[in-house]
Amino acid sequence: MSSILYDAQGPRAKRRNILFTVVFFAAFAAVLWWVISTLSDKGQLEWAKWEMFFTSSEPWSTYIWPGLQNTLKAAALSVVIALPLGAVLGIARLSDHSWVRVPAAIVVEFFRSIPVLVLMIFGLALFSEYSNVSSDDRPLYAVVTGLVLYNASVLAEIVRSGILALPRGQAEGAMAIGLRKGQTMRLILLPQAVTAMLPAIVSQLVVIVKDTALGGAVLTFGETLAAANTMSAYYGANTIASFTVVAVIFIAINFALTSFASWLERRLRRAKKSTGAVLRADDVETADAGSVGKV
């Protein structure tokens, strides 16, 4: 049976695909066995390395929870600032006025081209030299600054592309009924573009959560990954156990964020489909009778 996109596989192609699948899974199983055996030889899979995470609250209360709080704090501040700033920059790039459009384009392209780690280091030097921020708070300020500048620029491009992806008839129809450009953007274009932009925006929010780890690696910011490094050294170099727990935490946070976004997207799509009012036959007859009486 053929499809528009491809032809159905013949017997030789099916046998070849089955052979490739078997070879792949065999190679994967061999690599997995080698990794597990190596970790076992190094003593990283011994119960003593994992026991404290199941029998004691000390690693959670002393290392993981404080680090997780700093991660969530930096990510939340960055999201709260970057989202509206990115929306403003993205809309500014669509302005008809060159004195608005050109500076916004320069800002977006400049900060989008610089690695976020460089922006964090620059922020740390900036707060050290030209502010009264305490040395304890400077890493947090630097991490948030770098994340905001970079991700606001990326979000600006997401907003701009989401609005441009809408049919031109949306804006033309809004202007035909007398709406100004600002009203068209606020009432017509942005509400429709949000649903289309949501997956890309959520992907960028996941990037923000993960990039907080750069602050711990370079700026001595006490986030989750840095706390895991300290915890690993304190409990006798249980590196695999500590970083596995941290990896599971990051996966859980990002999965929850992605699941919430998927739920919100489905809800927005259902709301758009059900905005029209449904009239019963009795209502229509009543309305017709009322209009006839007035005539």
Backbone as CSV, one residue per row, in Angstrom:
resi,resn,N_x,N_y,N_z,CA_x,CA_y,CA_z,C_x,C_y,C_z
1,MET,0.855,-1.192,0.000,0.000,0.000,0.000,0.887,1.237,0.000
2,SER,0.629,2.157,-0.905,1.464,3.345,-1.053,0.818,4.547,-0.388
3,SER,1.639,5.510,-0.083,1.185,6.775,0.484,1.670,7.905,-0.407
4,ILE,1.137,9.096,-0.143,1.567,10.252,-0.921,3.032,10.570,-0.652
5,LEU,3.472,10.335,0.569,4.824,10.724,0.965,5.862,9.648,0.683
6,TYR,5.478,8.381,0.668,6.470,7.325,0.467,5.768,6.083,-0.077
7,ASP,6.563,5.203,-0.657,6.058,3.923,-1.141,6.168,2.877,-0.041
8,ALA,5.263,1.932,-0.082,5.303,0.849,0.901,6.579,0.033,0.721
9,GLN,7.121,-0.444,1.828,8.363,-1.212,1.800,8.125,-2.613,1.231
10,GLY,9.099,-3.067,0.477,9.054,-4.424,-0.028,9.664,-5.401,0.956
11,PRO,9.686,-6.686,0.630,10.238,-7.693,1.552,11.701,-7.450,1.887
12,ARG,12.517,-7.061,0.919,13.939,-6.825,1.189,14.133,-5.632,2.112
13,ALA,13.377,-4.557,1.890,13.492,-3.369,2.754,13.056,-3.684,4.179
14,LYS,12.009,-4.495,4.332,11.567,-4.865,5.671,12.627,-5.688,6.393
15,ARG,13.222,-6.665,5.662,14.285,-7.471,6.287,15.481,-6.610,6.666
16,ARG,15.830,-5.666,5.797,16.960,-4.783,6.088,16.680,-3.917,7.314
17,ASN,15.472,-3.381,7.425,15.133,-2.547,8.587,15.129,-3.358,9.876
18,ILE,14.638,-4.597,9.784,14.661,-5.459,10.974,16.096,-5.745,11.396
19,LEU,16.969,-6.002,10.399,18.379,-6.269,10.706,19.037,-5.050,11.351
20,PHE,18.772,-3.850,10.808,19.334,-2.632,11.400,18.834,-2.428,12.827
21,THR,17.560,-2.718,13.058,16.999,-2.557,14.402,17.657,-3.499,15.398
22,VAL,17.836,-4.749,14.982,18.479,-5.734,15.866,19.920,-5.338,16.165
23,VAL,20.651,-4.899,15.138,22.048,-4.485,15.332,22.122,-3.286,16.270
24,PHE,21.216,-2.334,16.091,21.231,-1.145,16.946,20.987,-1.510,18.400
25,PHE,19.947,-2.325,18.659,19.641,-2.682,20.040,20.748,-3.535,20.646
26,ALA,21.393,-4.369,19.836,22.513,-5.161,20.345,23.684,-4.256,20.728
27,ALA,23.978,-3.261,19.871,25.059,-2.323,20.185,24.718,-1.492,21.416
28,PHE,23.457,-1.073,21.512,23.029,-0.292,22.676,23.140,-1.119,23.955
29,ALA,22.718,-2.381,23.902,22.820,-3.249,25.073,24.269,-3.482,25.474
30,ALA,25.158,-3.592,24.487,26.576,-3.793,24.790,27.172,-2.563,25.467
31,VAL,26.845,-1.381,24.959,27.338,-0.143,25.570,26.787,0.008,26.980
32,LEU,25.496,-0.283,27.157,24.881,-0.180,28.484,25.533,-1.148,29.458
33,TRP,25.790,-2.373,29.006,26.458,-3.350,29.873,27.854,-2.884,30.247
34,TRP,28.594,-2.291,29.291,29.942,-1.802,29.578,29.908,-0.671,30.600
35,VAL,28.944,0.246,30.464,28.836,1.357,31.414,28.523,0.841,32.808
36,ILE,27.547,-0.069,32.907,27.156,-0.592,34.224,28.296,-1.370,34.861
37,SER,28.982,-2.190,34.082,30.090,-2.978,34.640,31.236,-2.080,35.086
38,THR,31.511,-1.021,34.324,32.579,-0.086,34.710,32.238,0.629,36.000
39,LEU,30.972,1.097,36.115,30.548,1.764,37.345,30.584,0.802,38.526
40,SER,30.219,-0.443,38.279,30.253,-1.432,39.354,31.687,-1.706,39.814
41,ASP,32.619,-1.773,38.873,34.017,-1.987,39.238,34.576,-0.815,40.037
42,LYS,34.093,0.399,39.735,34.554,1.588,40.462,33.839,1.769,41.799
43,GLY,32.861,0.914,42.090,32.144,1.010,43.357,31.067,2.064,43.390
44,GLN,30.665,2.606,42.222,29.672,3.666,42.188,28.247,3.150,42.324
45,LEU,28.034,1.839,42.184,26.697,1.278,42.294,26.451,0.603,43.636
46,GLU,27.398,0.715,44.547,27.207,0.131,45.873,26.102,0.875,46.622
47,TRP,25.378,0.133,47.448,24.251,0.715,48.178,24.708,1.831,49.109
48,ALA,25.920,1.778,49.600,26.417,2.816,50.501,26.462,4.177,49.818
49,LYS,26.644,4.198,48.498,26.694,5.457,47.767,25.305,6.090,47.601
50,TRP,24.266,5.278,47.659,22.899,5.747,47.414,22.056,5.778,48.681
51,GLU,22.539,5.174,49.728,21.713,4.980,50.919,21.230,6.281,51.527
52,MET,22.102,7.305,51.588,21.726,8.534,52.287,20.539,9.257,51.642
53,PHE,20.303,9.035,50.358,19.177,9.701,49.700,17.833,9.073,50.065
54,PHE,17.866,7.858,50.605,16.643,7.153,50.962,16.443,7.017,52.463
55,THR,17.495,7.148,53.230,17.394,6.908,54.670,17.659,8.149,55.515
56,SER,18.108,9.241,54.906,18.449,10.433,55.672,17.943,11.685,54.951
57,SER,17.557,12.665,55.733,17.103,13.943,55.161,18.239,14.950,55.032
58,GLU,19.431,14.603,55.539,20.544,15.546,55.533,20.948,16.001,54.126
59,PRO,21.135,15.096,53.151,21.526,15.580,51.828,20.459,16.454,51.168
60,TRP,19.196,16.194,51.488,18.120,16.985,50.896,18.022,18.370,51.530
61,SER,18.077,18.405,52.853,17.909,19.691,53.540,19.167,20.547,53.504
62,THR,20.332,19.918,53.450,21.594,20.665,53.520,22.096,21.081,52.146
63,TYR,21.879,20.245,51.141,22.479,20.511,49.822,21.430,20.700,48.723
64,ILE,20.584,19.701,48.541,19.706,19.722,47.369,18.658,20.812,47.462
65,TRP,17.947,20.921,48.584,16.862,21.901,48.681,17.365,23.344,48.596
66,PRO,18.432,23.739,49.309,18.942,25.110,49.106,19.379,25.380,47.671
67,GLY,20.031,24.405,47.040,20.427,24.596,45.646,19.225,24.704,44.723
68,LEU,18.199,23.879,44.972,16.996,23.930,44.151,16.268,25.264,44.320
69,GLN,16.263,25.796,45.535,15.650,27.105,45.767,16.350,28.186,44.939
70,ASN,17.676,28.170,44.918,18.408,29.161,44.128,18.148,28.983,42.632
71,THR,18.059,27.726,42.178,17.760,27.474,40.770,16.399,28.033,40.392
72,LEU,15.391,27.723,41.193,14.037,28.188,40.897,13.924,29.702,41.021
73,LYS,14.645,30.277,41.989,14.610,31.734,42.142,15.199,32.435,40.921
74,ALA,16.367,31.984,40.478,17.005,32.598,39.306,16.158,32.390,38.059
75,ALA,15.607,31.181,37.886,14.787,30.904,36.705,13.506,31.726,36.725
76,ALA,12.864,31.830,37.889,11.608,32.577,37.973,11.826,34.065,37.693
77,LEU,12.872,34.644,38.289,13.161,36.051,38.030,13.471,36.294,36.551
78,SER,14.223,35.386,35.961,14.583,35.535,34.556,13.351,35.446,33.662
79,VAL,12.458,34.509,33.965,11.244,34.351,33.157,10.343,35.570,33.296
80,VAL,10.156,36.040,34.526,9.267,37.182,34.765,9.754,38.432,34.038
81,ILE,11.057,38.610,33.943,11.605,39.788,33.269,11.737,39.563,31.766
82,ALA,12.180,38.375,31.359,12.476,38.126,29.942,11.218,38.033,29.089
83,LEU,10.138,37.473,29.614,8.923,37.310,28.808,8.342,38.650,28.357
84,PRO,8.034,39.577,29.269,7.503,40.860,28.789,8.518,41.664,27.983
85,LEU,9.796,41.606,28.358,10.818,42.332,27.599,10.936,41.766,26.185
86,GLY,10.898,40.447,26.058,10.948,39.835,24.731,9.730,40.185,23.904
87,ALA,8.549,40.227,24.535,7.338,40.597,23.799,7.431,42.034,23.295
88,VAL,7.926,42.939,24.133,8.061,44.340,23.722,9.050,44.478,22.573
89,LEU,10.194,43.804,22.684,11.194,43.882,21.609,10.676,43.257,20.318
90,GLY,9.949,42.142,20.432,9.414,41.498,19.243,8.389,42.365,18.537
91,ILE,7.513,43.018,19.308,6.523,43.910,18.703,7.187,45.158,18.147
92,ALA,8.232,45.637,18.854,8.938,46.825,18.366,9.600,46.564,17.017
93,ARG,10.050,45.339,16.787,10.673,45.013,15.497,9.669,45.034,14.350
94,LEU,8.387,45.018,14.665,7.353,45.073,13.635,6.799,46.482,13.443
95,SER,7.380,47.444,14.138,6.874,48.811,14.057,7.092,49.403,12.670
96,ASP,6.187,50.300,12.282,6.333,51.023,11.018,7.352,52.151,11.113
97,HIS,7.720,52.523,12.330,8.648,53.638,12.548,10.067,53.088,12.646
98,SER,10.938,53.574,11.811,12.317,53.073,11.797,13.062,53.401,13.084
99,TRP,12.726,54.514,13.737,13.408,54.891,14.969,13.046,53.946,16.115
100,VAL,11.992,53.156,15.965,11.649,52.111,16.937,12.160,50.754,16.461
101,ARG,11.964,50.456,15.186,12.289,49.150,14.639,13.793,48.882,14.617
102,VAL,14.597,49.865,14.178,16.038,49.655,14.023,16.748,49.451,15.367
103,PRO,16.519,50.306,16.388,17.177,50.034,17.680,16.771,48.690,18.283
104,ALA,15.490,48.318,18.144,15.052,47.023,18.670,15.763,45.882,17.954
105,ALA,15.940,45.993,16.638,16.637,44.954,15.877,18.102,44.861,16.295
106,ILE,18.730,46.005,16.537,20.132,46.002,16.953,20.290,45.323,18.313
107,VAL,19.410,45.657,19.258,19.482,45.059,20.591,19.284,43.548,20.521
108,VAL,18.275,43.115,19.766,17.968,41.689,19.671,19.120,40.922,19.024
109,GLU,19.610,41.395,17.904,20.672,40.681,17.205,21.980,40.693,17.996
110,PHE,22.233,41.778,18.733,23.474,41.873,19.511,23.488,40.849,20.642
111,PHE,22.454,40.854,21.476,22.452,39.966,22.638,22.138,38.527,22.254
112,ARG,21.494,38.310,21.119,21.239,36.938,20.670,22.502,36.277,20.149
113,SER,23.493,37.073,19.783,24.725,36.532,19.204,25.800,36.247,20.248
114,ILE,25.616,36.712,21.471,26.628,36.543,22.520,26.274,35.329,23.369
115,PRO,27.224,34.449,23.670,26.933,33.308,24.555,26.443,33.783,25.916
116,VAL,25.478,33.051,26.463,24.873,33.474,27.722,25.906,33.468,28.850
117,LEU,26.909,32.583,28.797,27.935,32.558,29.831,28.754,33.846,29.824
118,VAL,29.050,34.381,28.635,29.779,35.649,28.546,28.954,36.776,29.157
119,LEU,27.641,36.759,28.924,26.775,37.781,29.502,26.747,37.676,31.025
120,MET,26.788,36.465,31.556,26.817,36.301,33.007,28.115,36.843,33.596
121,ILE,29.242,36.527,32.956,30.533,37.019,33.445,30.582,38.536,33.359
122,PHE,30.070,39.087,32.269,30.014,40.541,32.134,29.140,41.157,33.223
123,GLY,28.012,40.509,33.511,27.139,41.018,34.567,27.803,40.996,35.927
124,LEU,28.565,39.935,36.213,29.266,39.867,37.495,30.289,40.987,37.625
125,ALA,31.051,41.234,36.554,32.023,42.329,36.585,31.325,43.671,36.713
126,LEU,30.184,43.818,36.048,29.443,45.084,36.108,28.952,45.372,37.518
127,PHE,28.370,44.371,38.167,27.866,44.582,39.524,28.997,44.745,40.530
128,SER,30.148,44.144,40.258,31.288,44.283,41.164,31.883,45.681,41.113
129,GLU,31.928,46.274,39.931,32.597,47.558,39.749,31.681,48.763,39.947
130,TYR,30.409,48.633,39.550,29.563,49.832,39.459,28.273,49.731,40.262
131,SER,28.236,48.866,41.264,27.032,48.770,42.083,27.413,48.475,43.525
132,ASN,26.425,48.619,44.406,26.620,48.336,45.823,26.065,46.969,46.218
133,VAL,25.827,46.101,45.222,25.309,44.763,45.507,26.350,43.970,46.282
134,SER,25.914,43.282,47.336,26.844,42.532,48.168,27.448,41.363,47.389
135,SER,28.603,40.922,47.850,29.295,39.829,47.161,28.497,38.526,47.203
136,ASP,27.637,38.375,48.209,26.815,37.161,48.285,25.710,37.155,47.229
137,ASP,25.204,38.337,46.875,24.094,38.425,45.924,24.552,38.631,44.481
138,ARG,25.814,38.966,44.273,26.283,39.245,42.907,26.120,38.066,41.956
139,PRO,26.427,36.831,42.373,26.222,35.717,41.424,24.783,35.588,40.958
140,LEU,23.825,35.753,41.870,22.419,35.685,41.479,22.074,36.788,40.484
141,TYR,22.505,38.022,40.772,22.232,39.139,39.876,22.873,38.911,38.507
142,ALA,24.087,38.367,38.509,24.783,38.146,37.243,24.097,37.055,36.418
143,VAL,23.673,35.979,37.080,22.986,34.896,36.371,21.677,35.395,35.772
144,VAL,20.903,36.130,36.554,19.628,36.657,36.053,19.857,37.637,34.910
145,THR,20.871,38.480,35.025,21.167,39.442,33.963,21.502,38.735,32.651
146,GLY,22.384,37.745,32.723,22.751,37.019,31.511,21.576,36.283,30.901
147,LEU,20.773,35.629,31.739,19.624,34.894,31.228,18.584,35.826,30.624
148,VAL,18.357,36.963,31.242,17.353,37.903,30.732,17.784,38.487,29.391
149,LEU,19.023,38.949,29.293,19.475,39.586,28.056,19.444,38.611,26.880
150,TYR,19.898,37.385,27.113,19.944,36.423,26.012,18.549,35.912,25.654
151,ASN,17.803,35.471,26.658,16.518,34.843,26.372,15.453,35.843,25.960
152,ALA,15.538,37.087,26.416,14.601,38.099,25.927,14.795,38.332,24.433
153,SER,16.039,38.285,23.975,16.308,38.443,22.540,15.751,37.265,21.745
154,VAL,15.929,36.059,22.271,15.390,34.881,21.582,13.860,34.905,21.591
155,LEU,13.262,35.257,22.721,11.807,35.340,22.802,11.255,36.424,21.889
156,ALA,12.014,37.498,21.692,11.579,38.547,20.772,11.436,37.997,19.358
157,GLU,12.364,37.167,18.947,12.275,36.558,17.617,11.117,35.566,17.545
158,ILE,10.840,34.873,18.638,9.705,33.955,18.660,8.397,34.724,18.510
159,VAL,8.280,35.838,19.241,7.075,36.660,19.155,6.918,37.239,17.757
160,ARG,7.994,37.757,17.214,7.923,38.362,15.876,7.524,37.329,14.822
161,SER,8.147,36.151,14.863,7.823,35.125,13.873,6.409,34.590,14.067
162,GLY,5.953,34.510,15.317,4.589,34.044,15.565,3.546,34.996,15.014
163,ILE,3.790,36.285,15.146,2.844,37.268,14.611,2.886,37.285,13.082
164,LEU,4.079,37.213,12.507,4.202,37.228,11.047,3.622,35.966,10.414
165,ALA,3.523,34.881,11.187,2.986,33.639,10.639,1.472,33.682,10.468
166,LEU,0.813,34.642,11.089,-0.638,34.750,10.947,-1.006,35.241,9.545
167,PRO,-2.147,34.838,9.022,-2.566,35.325,7.706,-2.721,36.845,7.691
168,ARG,-2.350,37.455,6.588,-2.441,38.912,6.468,-3.885,39.401,6.587
169,GLY,-4.805,38.526,6.262,-6.212,38.926,6.336,-6.674,39.268,7.737
170,GLN,-6.008,38.747,8.758,-6.374,39.066,10.129,-6.186,40.558,10.409
171,ALA,-4.997,41.060,10.077,-4.726,42.489,10.299,-5.554,43.358,9.361
172,GLU,-5.705,42.940,8.122,-6.471,43.740,7.159,-7.936,43.817,7.553
173,GLY,-8.481,42.712,8.040,-9.868,42.727,8.492,-10.063,43.615,9.703
174,ALA,-9.094,43.596,10.640,-9.197,44.441,11.829,-9.151,45.917,11.456
175,MET,-8.258,46.259,10.529,-8.169,47.665,10.114,-9.389,48.078,9.296
176,ALA,-10.019,47.124,8.607,-11.201,47.448,7.820,-12.388,47.836,8.689
177,ILE,-12.428,47.332,9.923,-13.518,47.704,10.825,-13.140,48.885,11.717
178,GLY,-11.993,49.513,11.440,-11.640,50.756,12.120,-10.697,50.635,13.288
179,LEU,-10.096,49.467,13.520,-9.157,49.332,14.626,-7.811,49.934,14.261
180,ARG,-7.189,50.615,15.226,-5.845,51.127,15.014,-4.844,49.972,15.116
181,LYS,-3.577,50.259,14.731,-2.582,49.193,14.703,-2.326,48.631,16.092
182,GLY,-2.281,49.505,17.103,-2.082,49.018,18.461,-3.233,48.137,18.924
183,GLN,-4.461,48.529,18.598,-5.610,47.701,18.955,-5.601,46.385,18.192
184,THR,-5.204,46.428,16.917,-5.122,45.203,16.120,-4.114,44.238,16.717
185,MET,-2.975,44.765,17.137,-1.944,43.916,17.725,-2.415,43.323,19.047
186,ARG,-3.038,44.141,19.879,-3.422,43.708,21.218,-4.656,42.801,21.217
187,LEU,-5.619,43.085,20.378,-6.896,42.383,20.425,-7.024,41.248,19.406
188,ILE,-6.298,41.348,18.291,-6.479,40.378,17.208,-5.260,39.472,17.042
189,LEU,-4.085,40.072,16.861,-2.910,39.291,16.476,-2.295,38.528,17.643
190,LEU,-2.013,39.236,18.737,-1.336,38.579,19.857,-2.118,37.402,20.438
191,PRO,-3.445,37.528,20.682,-4.167,36.361,21.224,-4.092,35.134,20.323
192,GLN,-4.089,35.333,19.000,-3.995,34.185,18.098,-2.570,33.637,18.034
193,ALA,-1.598,34.533,18.115,-0.208,34.096,17.995,0.281,33.360,19.237
194,VAL,-0.328,33.642,20.391,0.148,33.025,21.632,0.058,31.508,21.562
195,THR,-1.046,30.999,21.038,-1.208,29.548,20.956,-0.142,28.926,20.053
196,ALA,0.137,29.567,18.928,1.150,29.040,18.011,2.556,29.154,18.594
197,MET,2.803,30.196,19.390,4.133,30.425,19.945,4.403,29.608,21.198
198,LEU,3.369,29.053,21.814,3.511,28.435,23.131,4.567,27.334,23.185
199,PRO,4.598,26.377,22.230,5.651,25.346,22.309,7.067,25.918,22.262
200,ALA,7.295,26.906,21.392,8.629,27.503,21.310,8.967,28.279,22.581
201,ILE,7.980,28.953,23.145,8.221,29.704,24.381,8.563,28.751,25.522
202,VAL,7.834,27.645,25.624,8.107,26.676,26.689,9.495,26.067,26.520
203,SER,9.881,25.792,25.284,11.230,25.271,25.045,12.286,26.251,25.549
204,GLN,12.038,27.540,25.362,12.989,28.537,25.842,12.974,28.632,27.360
205,LEU,11.826,28.423,27.981,11.763,28.426,29.444,12.535,27.241,30.018
206,VAL,12.475,26.103,29.350,13.263,24.955,29.777,14.756,25.267,29.679
207,VAL,15.140,25.970,28.620,16.545,26.384,28.463,16.960,27.294,29.616
208,ILE,16.077,28.185,30.036,16.389,29.090,31.148,16.665,28.296,32.422
209,VAL,15.815,27.312,32.704,16.009,26.505,33.920,17.355,25.787,33.876
210,LYS,17.691,25.220,32.735,18.948,24.469,32.627,20.167,25.387,32.653
211,ASP,20.054,26.571,32.059,21.216,27.465,31.972,21.592,28.093,33.308
212,THR,20.738,27.959,34.320,21.140,28.439,35.647,22.369,27.677,36.148
213,ALA,22.569,26.452,35.624,23.729,25.656,36.046,25.041,26.297,35.621
214,LEU,25.023,27.155,34.591,26.252,27.833,34.176,26.763,28.756,35.280
215,GLY,25.845,29.352,36.006,26.258,30.218,37.111,26.956,29.454,38.210
216,GLY,26.522,28.219,38.452,27.192,27.416,39.465,28.552,26.935,39.026
217,ALA,28.722,26.706,37.727,29.988,26.186,37.224,31.072,27.250,37.162
218,VAL,30.683,28.518,36.958,31.684,29.575,36.723,31.620,30.678,37.767
219,LEU,30.420,31.053,38.209,30.260,32.240,39.066,30.055,31.901,40.535
220,THR,30.267,30.663,40.934,30.061,30.200,42.314,28.646,30.465,42.803
221,PHE,27.679,30.405,41.891,26.284,30.542,42.270,25.807,29.206,42.838
222,GLY,25.211,29.233,44.011,24.868,27.999,44.709,23.592,27.347,44.220
223,GLU,23.548,26.985,42.938,22.345,26.337,42.395,22.431,24.820,42.578
224,THR,21.515,24.091,41.976,21.379,22.660,42.255,22.604,21.862,41.837
225,LEU,23.134,22.144,40.662,24.284,21.379,40.177,25.525,21.639,41.034
226,ALA,25.729,22.894,41.432,26.860,23.206,42.309,26.695,22.537,43.666
227,ALA,25.452,22.496,44.170,25.202,21.817,45.439,25.485,20.324,45.332
228,ALA,25.174,19.730,44.171,25.450,18.306,43.973,26.948,18.040,43.963
229,ASN,27.717,18.951,43.405,29.171,18.787,43.383,29.743,18.805,44.795
230,THR,29.263,19.744,45.605,29.710,19.815,47.000,29.260,18.580,47.778
231,MET,28.026,18.151,47.534,27.494,16.985,48.233,28.271,15.727,47.878
232,SER,28.655,15.595,46.618,29.427,14.432,46.185,30.761,14.349,46.917
233,ALA,31.422,15.480,47.064,32.697,15.481,47.772,32.521,15.186,49.262
234,TYR,31.454,15.675,49.857,31.234,15.484,51.294,30.945,14.024,51.626
235,TYR,30.214,13.340,50.764,29.832,11.949,51.041,30.781,10.933,50.421
236,GLY,31.990,11.310,50.154,32.984,10.346,49.716,32.973,10.057,48.238
237,ALA,32.891,11.073,47.433,32.990,10.958,45.970,31.929,10.033,45.374
238,ASN,30.678,10.163,45.870,29.584,9.405,45.240,29.028,10.233,44.082
239,THR,29.862,10.449,43.081,29.541,11.359,41.984,28.324,10.902,41.208
240,ILE,28.275,9.639,40.844,27.186,9.131,40.016,25.849,9.263,40.736
241,ALA,25.811,8.896,42.012,24.563,8.972,42.767,24.086,10.419,42.896
242,SER,24.994,11.319,43.243,24.610,12.712,43.444,24.092,13.346,42.159
243,PHE,24.804,13.165,41.071,24.395,13.798,39.823,23.198,13.089,39.187
244,THR,22.995,11.813,39.490,21.786,11.142,39.025,20.553,11.723,39.697
245,VAL,20.637,11.965,40.999,19.513,12.569,41.722,19.209,13.955,41.170
246,VAL,20.251,14.744,40.924,20.049,16.093,40.379,19.453,16.022,38.969
247,ALA,19.912,15.070,38.166,19.360,14.917,36.817,17.876,14.581,36.866
248,VAL,17.489,13.707,37.793,16.068,13.359,37.934,15.257,14.586,38.339
249,ILE,15.810,15.425,39.206,15.106,16.640,39.623,14.903,17.580,38.443
250,PHE,15.946,17.786,37.635,15.812,18.648,36.466,14.792,18.079,35.479
251,ILE,14.821,16.769,35.282,13.859,16.143,34.374,12.435,16.353,34.876
252,ALA,12.228,16.197,36.180,10.889,16.368,36.747,10.396,17.807,36.577
253,ILE,11.283,18.779,36.833,10.879,20.187,36.702,10.521,20.515,35.255
254,ASN,11.372,20.122,34.328,11.124,20.451,32.926,9.940,19.672,32.365
255,PHE,9.742,18.438,32.820,8.574,17.670,32.382,7.290,18.307,32.893
256,ALA,7.304,18.772,34.142,6.121,19.443,34.680,5.827,20.735,33.904
257,LEU,6.866,21.467,33.566,6.696,22.698,32.806,6.139,22.413,31.415
258,THR,6.662,21.403,30.750,6.186,21.043,29.420,4.756,20.511,29.472
259,SER,4.428,19.721,30.476,3.072,19.189,30.606,2.066,20.296,30.854
260,PHE,2.432,21.260,31.695,1.539,22.390,31.937,1.311,23.190,30.660
261,ALA,2.370,23.392,29.886,2.232,24.140,28.638,1.342,23.396,27.644
262,SER,1.471,22.074,27.574,0.628,21.283,26.678,-0.832,21.378,27.098
263,TRP,-1.081,21.298,28.397,-2.450,21.443,28.892,-3.003,22.829,28.567
264,LEU,-2.192,23.859,28.776,-2.640,25.219,28.500,-2.919,25.418,27.010
265,GLU,-2.076,24.842,26.156,-2.286,24.967,24.717,-3.596,24.298,24.301
266,ARG,-3.864,23.103,24.820,-5.128,22.420,24.493,-6.321,23.225,24.977
267,ARG,-6.198,23.823,26.146,-7.289,24.621,26.696,-7.546,25.862,25.844
268,LEU,-6.474,26.516,25.394,-6.638,27.699,24.548,-7.273,27.333,23.212
269,ARG,-6.870,26.195,22.650,-7.460,25.781,21.374,-8.934,25.440,21.531
270,ARG,-9.294,24.774,22.631,-10.710,24.474,22.864,-11.514,25.741,23.081
271,ALA,-10.906,26.719,23.768,-11.616,27.975,24.012,-11.892,28.717,22.711
272,LYS,-10.928,28.658,21.781,-11.137,29.318,20.495,-12.252,28.664,19.688
273,LYS,-12.350,27.327,19.799,-13.370,26.621,19.032,-14.765,26.824,19.600
274,SER,-14.862,27.200,20.881,-16.170,27.286,21.536,-16.569,28.712,21.869
275,THR,-16.011,29.689,21.143,-16.353,31.077,21.442,-17.700,31.486,20.870
276,GLY,-18.176,30.804,19.847,-19.454,31.179,19.236,-20.628,30.757,20.097
277,ALA,-21.656,31.600,20.173,-22.854,31.292,20.941,-23.786,30.426,20.100
278,VAL,-24.372,29.419,20.706,-25.271,28.494,20.019,-26.702,28.838,20.395
279,LEU,-27.521,29.123,19.405,-28.923,29.464,19.625,-29.801,28.271,19.314
280,ARG,-30.804,28.058,20.152,-31.771,27.007,19.886,-32.820,27.491,18.903
281,ALA,-33.614,26.569,18.364,-34.650,26.942,17.400,-35.682,27.859,18.033
282,ASP,-36.011,27.620,19.330,-36.986,28.483,20.008,-36.487,29.909,20.125
283,ASP,-35.183,30.071,20.388,-34.623,31.415,20.496,-34.703,32.148,19.169
284,VAL,-34.422,31.420,18.073,-34.482,32.047,16.755,-35.891,32.476,16.427
285,GLU,-36.891,31.608,16.727,-38.283,31.952,16.440,-38.731,33.144,17.271
286,THR,-38.284,33.201,18.538,-38.641,34.334,19.378,-38.060,35.633,18.859
287,ALA,-36.777,35.561,18.426,-36.140,36.748,17.875,-36.830,37.209,16.596
288,ASP,-37.229,36.252,15.732,-37.935,36.603,14.493,-39.299,37.235,14.786
289,ALA,-39.985,36.670,15.759,-41.307,37.228,16.106,-41.180,38.637,16.659
290,GLY,-40.131,38.866,17.467,-39.925,40.204,18.008,-39.611,41.208,16.921
291,SER,-38.797,40.798,15.950,-38.454,41.725,14.866,-39.653,42.024,13.983
292,VAL,-40.529,41.017,13.755,-41.731,41.244,12.965,-42.681,42.197,13.665
293,GLY,-42.810,42.041,14.991,-43.673,42.932,15.754,-43.223,44.369,15.679
294,LYS,-41.879,44.573,15.694,-41.368,45.945,15.624,-41.653,46.573,14.257
295,VAL,-41.593,45.724,13.193,-41.868,46.250,11.866,-43.331,46.641,11.738
